[in-house]
Amino acid sequence: KDNLVDQMIKMNEKYAQNLEHIVAERTSLLVEAQGQTDRLLCEMLPPSIAAELKAGKTIIPRNYESVTVGFCQIVDFVYLMGQCTPYQVISFLNEAFMNFDEVIKCHDAYKVETTGETYMMASGVPSENSGKHTFEIAEIALEIRQKTFAYKVISASNWHLRVRIGFHCGPIAAGVIGLRSPRYCLFGDTVNFASRMQSSCEPNQIQVAESTAKILMEHAKYKLTKRGVVRVKGKGDVNTYWLNEFVLNDEQSTDAGTSSN
């Protein structure tokens, strides 16, 4: 029979083993939680900015001489909301935007944010890419438009997914806004101009101003069709172009329930 000292030693050993198990279990939970936090941070911010924040660095706002900002908006979204349940609408948006995200991942660009039915993207910021940014956004715009042709919302049989896309190249300012929920935000006339290119666009078209069109004209793969003069809020009359102009074929329908929102 163990004496009192032996019993105390065994009790301490058992306690130590149990404590090690608890520490290991909680460490595993902590690592898992940290991983989820890191993934969420990378979803909210460009990877390079997220890495700097995790390292405890201060993100200094800065100016960029040339980037390309793009906007993509789903057409007749209000009509869709009237035909489907909230669950169906949110499920559709999640699926559509996740597909757009997959396109973005294949290019040197990132999703800035989504607001309602509008998807904002940018290239050349925060990592500059030597003038490639306009072509990156052009490729993304073409791929996103191509993906929309395959969508069919069962609960709105006479509604077909169509998008308006506009983008613009120019200078911006960028920086992180917020502490609890930090966002990498872009500011400047280029952002506003890109938004106007989208809002004044026609369904299933990709619109750019003449200055951006001239950059794309350097490559034969891009076909720019002059749309003409468009009145742009805050800019007056602007010459714009369609990028690889969409032309309806027998497999694509223009039925959309209501006019463009």
PEMO-V618894 format. One record per pair of residues at least 12 apart in sequence whose C-alpha atoms are under 7 Angstrom apart, sorted by the first residue. I is the first residue (numbers start at 0). J is the second residue. D is the distance in whole Angstrom. If there is no record, write none. Layout:
BEGIN
i=I j=J d=D
i=I j=J d=D
END
This chain:
BEGIN
i=43 j=182 d=6
i=44 j=182 d=6
i=44 j=183 d=6
i=45 j=109 d=7
i=58 j=174 d=7
i=58 j=175 d=7
i=59 j=174 d=7
i=60 j=173 d=6
i=60 j=174 d=4
i=61 j=172 d=6
i=61 j=173 d=6
i=61 j=174 d=7
i=62 j=171 d=6
i=62 j=172 d=4
i=62 j=173 d=6
i=63 j=170 d=5
i=63 j=171 d=5
i=63 j=172 d=6
i=64 j=169 d=7
i=64 j=170 d=4
i=64 j=171 d=7
i=65 j=168 d=7
i=65 j=169 d=5
i=65 j=170 d=5
i=66 j=122 d=6
i=66 j=123 d=5
i=66 j=124 d=6
i=66 j=132 d=6
i=66 j=168 d=6
i=66 j=169 d=6
i=66 j=170 d=6
i=67 j=121 d=6
i=67 j=122 d=5
i=67 j=123 d=7
i=67 j=132 d=6
i=67 j=133 d=5
i=67 j=136 d=7
i=67 j=166 d=7
i=67 j=167 d=6
i=67 j=168 d=4
i=67 j=169 d=6
i=68 j=120 d=6
i=68 j=121 d=4
i=68 j=122 d=7
i=68 j=166 d=6
i=68 j=167 d=6
i=68 j=168 d=7
i=68 j=190 d=6
i=68 j=193 d=6
i=69 j=119 d=6
i=69 j=120 d=5
i=69 j=121 d=6
i=69 j=136 d=7
i=69 j=165 d=6
i=69 j=166 d=4
i=69 j=167 d=7
i=69 j=193 d=6
i=70 j=117 d=7
i=70 j=118 d=6
i=70 j=119 d=5
i=70 j=120 d=6
i=70 j=164 d=6
i=70 j=165 d=6
i=70 j=166 d=6
i=70 j=193 d=7
i=70 j=194 d=6
i=70 j=197 d=6
i=71 j=117 d=6
i=71 j=118 d=5
i=71 j=119 d=6
i=71 j=162 d=6
i=71 j=163 d=6
i=71 j=164 d=4
i=71 j=165 d=7
i=71 j=197 d=7
i=72 j=116 d=6
i=72 j=117 d=4
i=72 j=118 d=6
i=72 j=162 d=5
i=72 j=163 d=5
i=72 j=164 d=7
i=73 j=116 d=6
i=73 j=117 d=7
i=73 j=161 d=6
i=73 j=162 d=5
i=73 j=163 d=7
i=74 j=161 d=5
i=74 j=162 d=5
i=74 j=163 d=7
i=74 j=202 d=7
i=74 j=259 d=6
i=74 j=260 d=6
i=75 j=255 d=7
i=75 j=257 d=6
i=75 j=258 d=7
i=75 j=259 d=5
i=75 j=260 d=5
i=76 j=116 d=7
i=78 j=256 d=7
i=78 j=257 d=7
i=79 j=155 d=7
i=82 j=154 d=7
i=82 j=155 d=6
i=83 j=154 d=6
i=83 j=155 d=7
i=99 j=143 d=6
i=102 j=139 d=6
i=103 j=139 d=7
i=106 j=135 d=6
i=107 j=122 d=6
i=107 j=135 d=6
i=108 j=121 d=6
i=108 j=122 d=4
i=108 j=135 d=7
i=109 j=121 d=6
i=109 j=122 d=7
i=122 j=135 d=7
i=122 j=136 d=7
i=133 j=168 d=7
i=140 j=164 d=7
i=144 j=162 d=7
i=144 j=203 d=7
i=147 j=160 d=6
i=147 j=161 d=6
i=148 j=160 d=7
i=157 j=254 d=6
i=157 j=255 d=6
i=157 j=256 d=7
i=158 j=254 d=6
i=158 j=255 d=5
i=158 j=256 d=6
i=159 j=254 d=7
i=159 j=255 d=6
i=161 j=202 d=6
i=161 j=203 d=6
i=162 j=202 d=6
i=162 j=203 d=5
i=163 j=197 d=6
i=163 j=200 d=6
i=163 j=201 d=6
i=163 j=202 d=5
i=163 j=203 d=6
i=163 j=204 d=6
i=163 j=205 d=6
i=164 j=197 d=5
i=164 j=200 d=7
i=164 j=204 d=6
i=164 j=205 d=5
i=164 j=206 d=6
i=165 j=193 d=6
i=165 j=194 d=7
i=165 j=196 d=5
i=165 j=197 d=4
i=165 j=200 d=7
i=165 j=205 d=6
i=165 j=206 d=5
i=165 j=207 d=6
i=166 j=193 d=5
i=166 j=196 d=6
i=166 j=206 d=7
i=166 j=207 d=6
i=167 j=189 d=6
i=167 j=192 d=7
i=167 j=193 d=5
i=167 j=207 d=6
i=167 j=208 d=7
i=167 j=211 d=6
i=168 j=189 d=7
i=168 j=211 d=6
i=169 j=189 d=5
i=170 j=189 d=6
i=171 j=185 d=7
i=171 j=186 d=6
i=171 j=187 d=5
i=171 j=189 d=6
i=172 j=185 d=6
i=172 j=186 d=5
i=172 j=187 d=6
i=173 j=185 d=5
i=173 j=186 d=6
i=195 j=231 d=7
i=203 j=245 d=6
i=204 j=241 d=7
i=204 j=244 d=6
i=204 j=245 d=6
i=205 j=241 d=6
i=205 j=242 d=5
i=206 j=239 d=7
i=206 j=240 d=6
i=206 j=241 d=5
i=206 j=242 d=6
i=207 j=239 d=6
i=207 j=240 d=5
i=207 j=241 d=7
i=208 j=237 d=7
i=208 j=238 d=6
i=208 j=239 d=4
i=208 j=240 d=6
i=209 j=238 d=6
i=209 j=239 d=5
i=209 j=240 d=7
i=212 j=240 d=7
i=221 j=242 d=7
i=221 j=243 d=6
i=222 j=242 d=6
i=222 j=243 d=5
i=223 j=240 d=6
i=223 j=241 d=6
i=223 j=242 d=5
i=223 j=243 d=6
i=224 j=240 d=5
i=224 j=241 d=5
i=224 j=242 d=7
i=224 j=244 d=7
i=225 j=239 d=6
i=225 j=240 d=4
i=225 j=241 d=6
i=226 j=239 d=6
i=226 j=240 d=5
i=226 j=241 d=6
i=227 j=239 d=6
END
